[in-house]
Amino acid sequence: MSSSPRLYFFLLLLASAAAVAQQPRPAPAQSQPLRDDGGVVRAQELSAGRVTGSVDIGVPLGETPVTVRSLTPSSAAGQYRIHFAELDVDADGYISRDEAQANPSLADEFISLDVKRRGKLDRDDLAGWLLE
C-alpha cells in the first residue's frame, strides 16, 4: 500500500506533463514599423529658451540615440485664439488636421486637443481657443 500513493503521484505528474506539452505555444511577438500619422513634428532651437532638463533614452546598439530636452521658452509666442469658421474651410463643423495647418499653434497642439482620436476637432474640443 505504501507504493500506491507514489504510483498515484507519478501518474498525476505524468498526466499534467502531457497536458502542458499539448498546449499550443503563443505566436512570437512581432515588431511593427512606425506609422506615419500625418502629424507635423516641430523642433525649437535650444537658443530660443533655457534648457531646464535633459535625458538620454537608451537604445539598442546601432540605433539612433535619442535625447529629450525640456526648455523654458524665451517668449510665449503663439496664436492660441482662433475663429472657428475661418479655419473650417469645408464648413463641415470640424477642423481637420489639414485645416489646422493654417494656424501653427493649433497644428502643434492638434494631437493633444484631439482627445477623441477622430483626426478632427469640433467646437467643444476647442472651447478655450475660440474667439467667437
C-alpha positions in Angstrom: 0.0 0.0 0.0 2.9 2.3 0.5 3.7 2.3 -3.2 0.1 3.2 -4.1 0.4 6.9 -3.1 3.7 7.1 -5.0 2.2 5.5 -8.1 -0.8 7.8 -7.9 1.5 10.9 -7.6 3.7 9.6 -10.5 0.6 9.1 -12.7 -0.7 12.6 -11.8 2.7 14.1 -12.6 2.8 12.3 -15.9 -0.7 13.4 -16.8 -0.1 17.0 -16.0 3.2 17.0 -18.0 1.3 15.6 -21.0 -1.4 18.3 -20.7 1.3 21.0 -20.6 3.1 19.5 -23.6 -0.2 19.6 -25.6 -0.9 23.3 -25.0 -0.2 25.4 -28.1 2.6 27.9 -27.8 1.6 31.5 -28.4 2.9 33.2 -31.6 6.1 35.1 -31.0 5.8 38.9 -30.7 6.2 40.8 -33.9 7.5 44.3 -34.2 5.6 46.7 -36.4 7.1 49.6 -38.3 6.3 53.1 -37.1 3.2 54.5 -38.6 3.2 57.9 -40.3 0.2 59.5 -38.6 0.5 62.6 -40.7 1.4 64.8 -37.7 3.9 67.6 -38.0 7.0 67.4 -35.8 8.3 70.8 -35.0 11.6 71.5 -33.3 12.5 74.5 -31.3 16.1 75.7 -31.4 17.7 75.4 -28.0 18.9 79.0 -28.3 15.2 80.0 -28.2 15.0 79.3 -24.4 16.7 78.0 -21.3 17.2 74.2 -21.1 15.6 73.0 -17.9 16.1 69.3 -18.2 17.7 66.6 -20.4 17.5 62.9 -20.5 19.2 60.3 -22.9 17.0 57.4 -23.8 18.9 54.1 -24.1 18.5 52.4 -27.5 20.0 49.2 -28.8 23.4 49.3 -30.4 23.2 50.6 -34.0 20.0 52.6 -33.5 20.0 56.4 -33.4 20.5 57.8 -29.9 17.6 59.9 -28.5 18.0 62.9 -26.3 14.9 64.6 -24.9 15.3 68.2 -23.6 12.8 70.4 -21.9 13.2 74.2 -22.1 11.6 77.3 -20.9 10.9 79.4 -24.0 12.1 83.0 -24.1 8.6 84.1 -25.1 5.2 82.6 -25.3 4.6 83.4 -28.9 1.7 81.7 -30.4 -1.8 82.3 -31.7 -4.0 80.4 -29.2 -7.2 82.2 -30.1 -9.0 81.3 -33.3 -12.1 82.0 -35.3 -13.5 78.5 -35.9 -15.3 79.4 -39.2 -12.1 80.8 -40.8 -10.3 77.5 -40.2 -13.2 75.2 -41.1 -12.7 75.7 -44.8 -15.1 73.0 -45.9 -17.7 74.1 -43.4 -18.4 70.6 -42.1 -18.4 71.7 -38.5 -14.9 70.2 -37.8 -11.3 71.4 -38.2 -9.3 68.7 -39.8 -5.6 68.1 -39.3 -5.0 69.7 -42.8 -7.2 72.7 -42.0 -5.3 73.2 -38.6 -2.1 73.7 -40.5 -3.2 77.3 -41.3 -2.5 78.1 -37.6 0.9 76.8 -36.5 0.0 76.9 -32.7 -3.1 74.8 -33.4 -1.2 72.5 -35.7 1.4 71.9 -32.8 -1.3 71.2 -30.3 -3.7 69.2 -32.6 -2.9 65.7 -31.2 -3.3 66.8 -27.6 -6.6 68.5 -28.4 -7.9 65.5 -30.3 -8.7 63.5 -27.2 -11.4 61.5 -29.0 -8.7 60.5 -31.6 -11.0 61.3 -34.6 -8.5 63.2 -36.6 -10.7 66.3 -36.4 -11.7 68.9 -33.8 -15.1 70.4 -33.1 -16.1 73.5 -31.1 -16.2 71.5 -27.8 -12.6 70.3 -28.4 -11.5 73.9 -28.9 -13.6 75.6 -26.2 -10.6 77.5 -24.7 -9.3 78.6 -28.1 -12.5 80.2 -29.6 -12.8 83.9 -30.0 -16.5 83.8 -31.1 
